[in-house]
């Protein structure tokens, strides 16, 4: 399986125990490490500027990396997959339709209900200076819900908040951890999304 060499950041736990196993680092080469898939909590592709052709290319690469991280514990229970994100400081703008809707339609073509689980869907796409697209778990149904936030001048922090939310949701997931999740993030009170972009059907939430 070919994986994009530009997946910039892999977030992993150096010593998390899964039953009788510990997800230790296998090997370290300077700033690069080889880690077991069950220790990976997040995979982030970082771009200075987000271009149109990055959307499908990076979503496919992140999905492939997610599938490599599929694991079960000693009891055969599926572990929650890593949080997937594509981040940039600035991004392209579409003219014929809104940029966020164009991105969502491209994502719809990347995923398949027959082959992809909720964890395989990208969790966050953001231009930190402008906007955020975040995947949330549905109240019902086997779908990934995508919502859009247009950043105000006071909301430059929102992209980082979404990244923290996604990574910690994996790290403290009940399939990975028995510790209660602390409150590290701080979104503005009663801040609703600016738009729901739509749902992408998946094989299962797991």
PEHUKA-V612833 format. One record per residue. RES is the residue in one letter. SS is DSSP state (H for helix, E for strand, L for the rest). PHI is phi in whole degrees, -180 to 180 (999 if undefined). D_CENTER is the distance of its C-alpha to the mean C-alpha in Angstrom with 1 decimal. Layout:
[[RES	SS	PHI	D_CENTER] [RES	SS	PHI	D_CENTER]]
//
This chain:
[[X	L	999	20.0] [X	L	-88	19.4] [X	L	-116	16.3] [X	L	-59	15.8] [X	L	-75	17.5] [X	L	-103	15.7] [X	L	-69	12.3] [X	L	-78	13.2] [X	E	-133	11.8] [X	E	-117	11.3] [X	E	-99	11.4] [X	E	-138	13.8] [X	L	-92	16.5] [X	L	-70	19.9] [X	L	-153	21.9] [X	L	-93	20.3] [X	E	-96	22.6] [X	E	-122	21.8] [X	L	68	25.3] [X	L	-91	27.6] [X	E	-101	25.1] [X	E	-123	23.6] [X	L	-85	20.5] [X	L	-79	22.5] [X	E	-70	21.9] [X	E	-74	23.9] [X	E	-155	24.9] [X	E	-130	24.5] [X	E	-126	25.6] [X	L	63	25.8] [X	L	-88	22.3] [X	E	-102	20.8] [X	E	-135	20.4] [X	E	-109	20.2] [X	E	-126	18.5] [X	L	-70	18.5] [X	H	-61	15.4] [X	H	-70	15.8] [X	H	-91	15.4] [X	E	-85	11.9] [X	E	-104	9.5] [X	E	-160	6.9] [X	E	-134	7.0] [X	E	-127	7.4] [X	E	-99	9.8] [X	E	-113	12.3] [X	E	-126	15.0] [X	E	-68	18.1] [X	E	-127	18.6] [X	E	-89	16.4] [X	L	-107	18.6] [X	L	-57	18.9] [X	L	-74	18.7] [X	H	-75	15.4] [X	H	-62	13.4] [X	H	-68	14.5] [X	H	-59	14.9] [X	H	-74	11.6] [X	H	-63	9.8] [X	H	-67	12.4] [X	H	-65	12.1] [X	H	-67	8.5] [X	H	-63	9.6] [X	H	-62	12.7] [X	H	-65	11.3] [X	H	-61	9.4] [X	H	-65	12.9] [X	H	-67	14.6] [X	L	-95	13.1] [X	L	-67	14.5] [X	L	-144	17.0] [X	E	-126	19.6] [X	L	-87	21.5] [X	L	-64	25.3] [X	L	-96	25.8] [X	L	83	23.8] [X	L	-84	21.0] [X	E	-68	17.6] [X	L	-81	15.2] [X	L	-63	11.7] [X	L	-75	9.3] [X	L	-67	6.9] [X	E	-75	3.5] [X	E	-112	2.4] [X	E	-148	4.1] [X	E	-127	7.7] [X	E	-126	10.2] [X	E	-154	14.0] [X	E	-87	17.1] [X	E	-140	18.6] [X	E	-153	18.2] [X	L	-66	20.5] [X	L	-131	22.1] [X	L	-92	23.4] [X	L	-106	26.9] [X	L	-75	27.5] [X	L	-153	24.7] [X	L	-66	22.2] [X	H	-60	19.4] [X	H	-65	16.7] [X	H	-70	18.5] [X	H	-61	18.9] [X	H	-63	15.2] [X	H	-60	14.6] [X	H	-64	17.5] [X	H	-67	16.3] [X	H	-65	13.1] [X	H	-57	15.6] [X	L	-80	17.3] [X	L	-84	14.6] [X	L	-109	14.1] [X	L	-129	17.0] [X	L	-61	17.9] [X	L	-75	20.0] [X	L	-114	17.7] [X	L	-113	14.1] [X	L	-93	12.7] [X	H	-54	10.3] [X	H	-63	8.0] [X	H	-78	8.4] [X	L	-78	7.2] [X	L	-60	4.6] [X	L	-91	3.1] [X	E	-154	5.1] [X	E	-128	8.2] [X	E	-152	11.0] [X	E	-106	14.5] [X	L	-54	15.3] [X	L	-79	18.9] [X	L	-131	18.6] [X	E	-157	15.8] [X	E	-137	12.3] [X	E	-119	10.6] [X	E	-127	8.4] [X	E	-94	7.9] [X	E	-122	10.2] [X	E	-74	12.1] [X	L	-78	15.5] [X	L	-72	18.8] [X	L	-155	20.1] [X	L	92	19.6] [X	L	-98	17.2] [X	E	-143	14.9] [X	E	-105	11.5] [X	E	-92	12.8] [X	E	-109	11.8] [X	E	-124	13.5] [X	E	-122	14.7] [X	E	-127	16.1] [X	E	-93	18.8] [X	L	-74	19.2] [X	L	-83	22.8] [X	L	-62	24.5] [X	L	-91	24.0] [X	L	-116	20.2] [X	L	-63	19.1] [X	L	-79	17.4] [X	H	-63	15.0] [X	H	-59	12.2] [X	H	-66	12.5] [X	H	-62	12.8] [X	H	-66	9.5] [X	H	-62	7.9] [X	H	-61	10.4] [X	H	-58	10.0] [X	H	-66	6.5] [X	H	-66	7.8] [X	H	-69	11.1] [X	H	-65	10.4] [X	H	-78	9.6] [X	H	-57	12.4] [X	L	-100	14.8] [X	L	-62	14.2] [X	L	-63	17.7] [X	L	-79	17.1] [X	L	-119	16.4] [X	L	-156	18.5] [X	L	-103	21.6] [X	L	-92	21.4] [X	L	-67	20.9] [X	L	-75	18.0] [X	L	-80	19.6] [X	L	-95	19.2] [X	L	-89	17.7] [X	L	-101	16.3] [X	L	-145	18.8] [X	L	-81	18.1] [X	L	-58	21.4] [X	L	-61	23.4] [X	L	59	23.3] [X	L	-82	21.0] [X	L	-86	20.2] [X	L	-68	17.9] [X	L	-79	19.9] [X	E	-164	19.1] [X	E	-92	17.5] [X	E	-79	16.6] [X	E	147	16.8] [X	E	-115	15.6] [X	E	-118	14.5] [X	E	-71	16.4] [X	L	-128	15.1] [X	L	-64	17.3] [X	L	-169	16.5] [X	L	-78	14.2] [X	L	57	15.4]]
//
